Amino acid sequence: MSSFWQDLAIAYRPAAVSRRKQIALRLFVVLVLAAMAMIRPGAGFIFPWAAVYLVVQIAEWAALNRFLRKAEPSGLDVSLSLVADCALAAVFGWLSVPVWAAGTPLGAASAVLLLSGAIITVLMGAEGCVAAFIASGGAYVAYLVIAPFAAGDRLDPVMPFFLVGAGLLSLTLGLVFLWSRRTLAAERAARRAAEAQTAAKSAFIAMVSHELRTPINAILTGAESLERDRPDAALIADAGLMMRGLLNDLLDLSKIEAGRMSVEVVDHDLRAVVADAVDFWRKAAEAKGVRLVLKGDEVMPQWVKGDPMRVRQVLNNLLSNAIKFTAEGEVAVGVQVESRDPRVVSIEVRDTGPGLADDQIERLFSPYEQAGVETARAFGGTGLGLAISRDLARLMGGDLCAANAEGGGARFTLRLPAPEGRAPAPEARDEALAVRDDAPLVLVVDDHDINRRALRQLLEAFGARVETAEDALSALALAERHVFDAILMDVRMPGVDGLEATRRLRATPANRATPVIAVTGAVSPEEIAACREAGMTGWVEKPVKARDLYAALFG
């Protein structure tokens, strides 16, 4: 298709969408006119006119649908739509001729009003497209001139004044159309710029978040080693964990804003997910002198379908906030089944803190917002947790809402669909590295020296022998000379990435069956699925925790 038709198709698409939306209004007008014809003697001509109009309207509807269904419409598709628009205007405008021919002043005025209303509708539906405006509006302007002549008023002494008025109306319509066209073009340009800016911001946040995982990984690994001899090194680990949490929030928000966040649906133990989240925060609650209790777990379904990682993330956010804002009393987690067909579970986190004002509840789920300036100053944080939590809840088909609890405090309720799931069949993990009497040989592949050193330190603490490679090609060369017990593979590397390296590794005889553990900062369901499709047998998230690494290798 030539550039002319491509440009015309792009310009016409908003008009096509608008005109299709106007079909209901146009049919309503025809219905009203037909109803008037039933009570007005001598207006029987409206019935055959309405029948012809409906046929042409159906043709226009079909042409618009044909055009809008295609991502790249052809010149024929655009032409058919414009011809249908013009034909519809010609049929509708014809009604002005017999109405004017009624021979009364009100008849002429009615014909003018009919055409003026139609022209305004065209102006609204053209969406700045010149071709769409001319195709429909041109017929109505022509009828303004044709109708009085066709009705026999050509000798009327006022006719010259009418023609001048019709010309001025046409000029005004053209000027209004040009103004609206410039306004719409500016609005669309601003929208495209805003979308591009949002996409660039999200990409920048994702890139920075991913790159900062490397130094944080080293901080956490070094802190774990120091903590064995220096208890105060736990401060470094806590700071690193806090930084990782902030980065995870920024990365999640960037994915949500870019529309790339997704959830998985797998069978999982909901009771275990909720109980683990409560147990994880129990020490933090006890340190503040706050009771943390779980109620209703006996009625909670066990095996359900959903995304356990995202459910745990939302619960961690809610429990963290509840404990943070509760100086004394308790934080209670209550679970109940709200409905059974379909089954919906609600998880309520209630605290005895200061509660929430009405204006605070309205701002809670907005990104970067907190309950107030004093809250940000006293408790810190980015204000992203609750906004992300509600977006995740809605992605999972549920919702998250906040309210004040009776007797004081705040109440957050997470509602989630909980369709029946299946318990996994017991099976051995063939891909896990079996514990052996002799020291296992592990290959670490990562383009960052800090990551290689950190992983080497963890693996040697497990009693493993370690080889390292700074890129995929070096790793493949080592894999030709040695049979490894496991390979830790960074996913994102310049040149040949970890996915391609794993595919090539599976084609070699020496390490075809060697477990390959993905070491990655990206743990979305799609990215994990890509790792498994490439032949990887497991994954650990950056920054790497010793416990997670041990579980991936020896679990």
N, C-alpha and C positions, 0 to 999 in steps of 0.2 A: 504494500500500500504506500502511496506517495506521501511525502511529508505534509501536503495540503490536507489530505483526508485524515491523517494522524492528528494534526493540530485541531481540525474541526471536531473529530471524535472526542478529544480531550475537553474542548470548550463546551461541547453539547451535553456531555454526561450529566453535569449538575442540573441542566434544564430538563433532561429526560427524567431524572429522579423526581424533580418538582412537578412536572406535568403528570407523571403517573400518580402522584399523591393527590392531584387536583381532580382526578376522575370522579371520585365520590361527590365532590361539590358540583361538578358539571351535570352529573346524573340527577342530583337533587333539584337543580334549576329546571331541567327538562321535565321532571316529575311535577313540579309546581305549575309549569306552563300547561301541561296536559290536564291537570286538575282544573285550572281556570277555563280551559276550552270546554269542559263538560258543563259549565254553568253559564258560559257566554255564547249567546246565539251568533251564528255566523263565523265561529272560530274553528270550524271543523278541519280546516287546512292544517291545524297544528298536529293532528294525529298521524297523517302520513309523513309529515316533516319529522316528527319524533321517531318514527320507525326507521327512516333513512339515517337520522342522526345516530341512533343506537348501533346500526350496522357499521357506520364509519368510526364510531367510538371504539367498537370492538377491534376494528382493523388497526387503529392507532395503538390500542393497548397491546396487541400482538407485536406490532413493530417496535414499540418501546421495550417490551420484554426481550425480544430478540437482540436488540442493541445492548441492553444492560447485562444480559447473561454472559456476554463475551468480554474477556479481559482486553482484547485488541479487536474491536469491531472493524469490519471492512467498510470501504466506501459505499457499498450497496446497503449495508445496515444503516449507515447515517442517512443516506438518501431516502430510504423507505420511511424512516421516522419523520424526516422533515416534510416529505410529501403527505404523509398521514396527518401531520399537524396542520398543514395548509388546507387539506381537504376538510378537516373537521371545522376549521374556521370558516371556510366557504359555506358549509352546510348550515352552521349555526347563524352566521351573519345573514343568510337568505331570509330568515324570519323577519328581519327588519323591514323588508319590502312590503309584504302584505299588511303588516301592522301599520306602516306609514300610509298605505293605500286606503286605510279605513276612512280617511278624509276628514278627520277631526284634529283639532290642535293637540289634544291629549294623545292621539294615535301617533302623530309625528314626534311628540316629546317622548313617548314610550319607546319608539324605535331608536331615538338618539340615546336614551338611557340604556337600552339593551346593548347597543354597540359600545358605549362608553364603559359599561361594566365589564364587557368582554375584553376590551383593550387593557383595562387595569389588571385584569386577571392574567393576561399575557405578559404584561410588564412584570408582574410578581413572579411568574413562572419561568421567565427567560433566563434568570440567574446570570445576567451579563453576557449571554451568548447572542451575538448579532444575528446569526443565521436563524436561531429559534425565534427571535423577536420579529424578524422580517417575515418568516414563513407563516406565522399566525397573525401578527399584528397588521401586516400589509393588507390582508383580506378585509379586516374590519374597517380600516381607514378607507379602503376602496368603496365599501358599502355606504359609508357616510356620504359619499358623492353620488353613488349610483341610486340609492334608495329614493331620494326626492324626484329624480328624473324618471325612474321607473314607475313611481306613483302618480305621475302626471302633473307635478308641480313646477315644471321647468319654466313656465311663464309667470310664476309668482314674483311680484316686484321685490320681495325680500330675498330672493334666491342669491343675488351677488353677495349680500351680507352673510348669508349662511355659508357660502363657499369660502369666503374670507375667514370666517370663524373655524371652519373645518381645517383650513390650512394652518391657522394659528395653533389649533389643538394638536395637529400633527407635528408641528415644530416643537411645541412644548413637550410632547411625548418623547420626541427624539432626544431633547436636552435632558429630560428626566432619566431616560434610559442610559445615556452616556454617563451621567452622574452616578447612577446606581452601579454601572459597570466598573467605573473607577473605584468606587467604594468597596465593591466585592473583591476586585483584584487586590486592593491593598489589604483587605481582611485575610484573604487566602495566603498572600505573601507573608503576612505577619504570623499566621498559623503555621505555615511551613517552617519559618525561621524558628518559632518556638519549639516545634517538634524536633527540628534538627539540633537545637541547643539542648533539649532534654535528653535526646539520644547521645549526644556528645558527652554530657555530664555523666550519664549512667555508665557509658563506656569508660570514662576517665576514673570514676569511682571504682568500677570493677577492676580496672588495671592496677590502680594504686593499692587496693585491698589485696589483690593477689600478690603483688610484689612485696608488700610489707610482711606477708606471712613468712618469708625466708628469714629475716632477722629475728622475728618473734619466735620462730622455731628454735633458733640457736639460743635465745634467751631462756626459753623454757627447758631445753635440754640441759644447758649449763646449770640452771637453778636446781634441777633435780639431782645433778651430781653433787653440787655444793651442799645441798640440804642434808646429805648423809653426815657431813662433818660440821656444817655450820647451820644451826637451826634458823638463824636470822635470814638465811638465803630464801626462806619461804616467801619473804616479801617480794623478791624478784619474780618468783613463780606466780604469785597473786597478781602482780602488776602485768605480767605477760598474759595471763588468762583474761584480765580485764580488757587489755588492748585487743585480744583476739575476739572477744565478745562484741566490742565496738565495731571492729572491721566486719564481722559477720552481719551485723545489723545494716551497715552501709551497703554491703554487697547484696543482701536480700532486698533492700529498698530499691537499689538500682535495677535489679531484675524485675521487680514488680512494676516499676515505672516504665520499663521498656517492654512489658508484656511477655517476658521470657521466664517468669516464675511458673513452675508447675508442681503438681503433687502426684505421688504414685498411689496405686491402690493394690495393697498386698494383704495377705492374711497375717494378723498379728494378735498378740495377747494384750488386750486393752487393760485388763486388771494389772498386769505387770508394768505397763507403761505408766499408769497413774501412780501405782505404789512406788515404783522406782523414783519418780519425780518427787514425791513426798519425802521419801527416805533421803534423797540427795540434799534437800533443804532443811532436814531436821536439825543438823548440827548448827547451822546458821541461826535457826530460830532459838535453839537452846542457849546459844551464846548471848542472845539479847534478852533471855528470860521470857520468851514468848512460847506458848504451847502451840504445837502444830499437830492437828488431828485429822484423820481421814474417816469420813462417815459414808455409809451406804455402799461400801465396796462389795458387800455380800450380794446385792441385787444387780451389780454391774455385769453385763455380758462379758465373757472372757475372750473368745476368738471372734474377731470381727474383721471386716475389710476396710482398709483406709491407709493412711500414711503415718506410721508410728513416729517417725523422726519429726514431722511437723507438729503432731499432737504434743510430743514431749517439749518441743521448742515453745509452743504457746503456753503450756503449763509452767515451764520454767520462768517465762516472763511474768506470768500472773503471780506465782509464788514469790519470786524475787521482789516484786513491787509490794505485795502484801506484807512481807516480813520487814521490808525497808521502812514502810510507813506506820508500822505498829510498834509503839513504844512499850506497851504492856497488854496483857490479855491473851488472845489466841488468834490463830489463823486456822480456819476450818475449811476443809475440802469436802464437799458433799456431792455425791453422784446419785442420779436417778434416771430411770427410763421414762421419758416423757410420752412416747407413743410406741406402739409395737408394729404398726402396719402403715407406712414403713417405720422401722425402728429408729428412734432418735434418742440419743443419750445427752443429758445435760450434766456438765461438770461445773460446780459453783465454787468459787474461791472467795471466802468471806473473811474480813478482818475486823478488828476492834479499834482501828485507827481513827483519825480525825474525820473521816467521811469526805464527801464531795459536794461542792456547791453546784447549782444548776449550770452556771456558765462554764465550770470546770468540766462537767460531763460532756458538754458540747465540743470541747477542745481536745479531750483525751485521745481521740483516735486520729488526730491530725498529725502528720509527720512534723518532727522538730518541735512539737508543742509539749509543754509540761503543765502541771497544775497551776503554776505561777512562778514569778521571779524568785520568791523565797524558796520554793521547792527546788528549783534548779541550783540555787546557791548552796542549799543545805545538803542535797542528796546527789547532785551531779547527774551525769547521763546525757544522752543525746535526745531523749524524747521520741525515739523511733520504735521502741519495743511494742507498745500497744497498737500503734498503727500497723506495724508488720503483722502482729498477731491477728488482728481482725481481718486483714487481707488474706492471710493464710487460712483462717477459719472459713471465709467465703469461698476460697479456691477449693476447699474440701467439701463444699456443699452445705456448710453450716453458717454460724454467725457468732459474734462475740458482742455482748452488751454490758453496760455498767449502770449501777444504780446505788443508792444509799441503802444500807442494811437497816432493818428494824432494830432499834436500840443503839444505833451508832455504828460507825464504820462504813466500809465500802463493800459492794458485792459485785463480782464479775462472773458472768454466766457464759460458758462456752457450750454451744449446742452443735452437735455433730451427727450426721447419719451414721448408723452402725449396722450395716447389713451383716448377715450371718457369714462367718468365716470358718476356715478349716484348720484344725490343729496339724502341724507338720508331722510327717512320718519320721520316726527316728532313723537317721542315716549317718554314716561315717563321713567325715570331711576329708575326702581324698586329697584335696588341694592343699591342706594344711601341712606345714613342715613337721614331720614326726620328730619327737625328741629322741636323740641318739646318744649313745655312749661317747662317741668321738665328736669333736667340735664341728658343727655344720659350717659349710662354706656359703657365704651370702655375698651376692654382687649388689652394690649400690650404684644406681645410675642417676645422676643429677648434674645439671649444668652449673649449679651454685656450689662453690667450695664450702661455704658455711653449712649448707645442708648435708653434704657428704661427710664432713667432720662430725656433725651432730649425730647423724645416723650411725656412723662408725662407733661413736662413743656408746650409744645405746646398745648396739649389737654386741660389742665386746663385753659390755656388762652382763649380757645374757650368756656369755661364753662362746660366742660364734667367732669364726674367722671371717675377715671382711676383705673383699676386693672392691675397688671403686672405679668408676668410669665417668668422664665429664661430658660425654655425648653418646648418642645412640650408636654411631658407627664404631666407637671404641668398645662399647659394650658388646656389640655383635662379634667383634674380633676376639674379645676375651671368651665369649661363649663358644667359639670354635675350638678353643684350646683347653677349656675346663668344663667339667660338669658341676653345676652349682646345685645346692640344696634349695635355694630360693633366690629370687631376684627382686629387689626393690626398685621400681621403675617410675621415675618422674614422668608425668603425662605431658606437661607443656615444656618442650625444649626447642631451641632454634634448630632449623634444618629438619632433620628427621625427628618427629615427636615420639613420645612413648608408645602411642597406639600403633604406629607403623613399625616401630622397632619390635614390638611384641609379635606382630604378624610375621615379620621376617624370622624372628626367633622360633616360631612354631613350625617354620619350614625347614629348620636345621635338625639333624638327627641327635646331636649331643644334648640339647636342653629343650627338646620338644615337649617333654612332660614336666618340666621344672615349674613349680608354682611361681607366678609373677604377681607381685603385690603392687597395685597402683599407689603411688604417693602423690596426692593431689590436693589442692585447695578447693577444687570444684567438686561438689558432692551432690549435685542435683540428680534426680532419677534418670534423665536423659544422658548425663555425662557418665554415670555409673554403668548404664546399659551399653554405652559406647565402649567402655573399658572391657566389659565382659565379652562383647561381640568381637573385640580385637584379640581375645584369648587370655585376658588377665583373669586371675582366679580369686582376687580379693582386693581390698583397698583400705588405706588409712588416710585420714585427713590431716593436712598441714594446718597449724603446727602439730607435729607428731607427738603424741603422748606415749610414754613407755608402756603403759598398760595396754593401749590400743595396738601398738606394734607387736607386743608379746602375744596378744590374742590372735592377731592376723597370722603370725608365724607358727605358734605352738598350740593355738586353741582348737 
